[in-house]
């Protein structure tokens, strides 16, 4: 289990490591800190990430953020020529 926390907002969210790997790539937990952004304040520099194994009671109380889908946007860019 991975916990990612914004030290500025004190917002902590929990993720499944396999889903994080699908979005971010095969990186270490230390590299995850630099690749995520807080959804509340938008900060990158205040992010902390850790891997841990929850105890029985913690495992029942923790709410995960689950990956639903990855969308790729297609943007059209135009250039004027003389």
N, C-alpha and C positions, 0 to 999 in steps of 0.2 A: 504494500500500500504506500502511496506517496502523498505527503501533505505539503501543500504550497501555501505560504503565508506572506502577506504584505505587512511588513513591520510598521509602515506608516499608518495604515487603516486598521491594523490588527484583524484583518479578514483572513480566515483560514478555510481552505477547501481541500477535499480529499479526492484522489483520482486512482484508478487502476493503472499500474505501470504499463501494461500492454497497450492500453488506449493512449497514454501519453506518448509512448514510443511511436505509435501510428501517426500522431500529429506532429511531434517535434523531431522524431528520428531516433536512431540508436545512439544516444549520448549518455554520459554519466549524470548522476543526480546533481553534481556540482555545476554542470553545464546547463541544466534545466533552468537554474536561477536566472541566467542571462538571456534566456529565450522566451520567458513568459512575461506578461504585463498584467498589472492589477486592473480588473474590470471596474473597480470603484474609482480609483484616483489616476489610473493610467501610468503609474510609475513602474520602471524596470529596476532601478537601483535599490529599491527597498525589499525586493523579493527574496524569500528564503525557501529552500526546498529540502525535504528529508524523506528518507525511506524508513519505514518502521513496521513492526508486526503488532497489531492490536491484540489486547487481551480479550477474553471472552465477552466481558461486559462492554468494552469499547467497541467491539465489532458489531454489536447490535445497535448501538446508539449513533454510529457514524453514518452520515448521509454522503453518498458519493455523487460526484458530477460524472454523468455518463455521456459518452460520445454518441451522438445521434447520427450525424452525417457530416461529411466534409464537402463544402460547395466551392467550386472554382468559378470565379466570375470572368466573363468574357467582356472586355472593354474595347470599344472601337476608338481609335485615335486617328485624327485627320490631320493632314498637312496641306497648306495652300501652296500651289506652285504658280509661278508667273508665266 
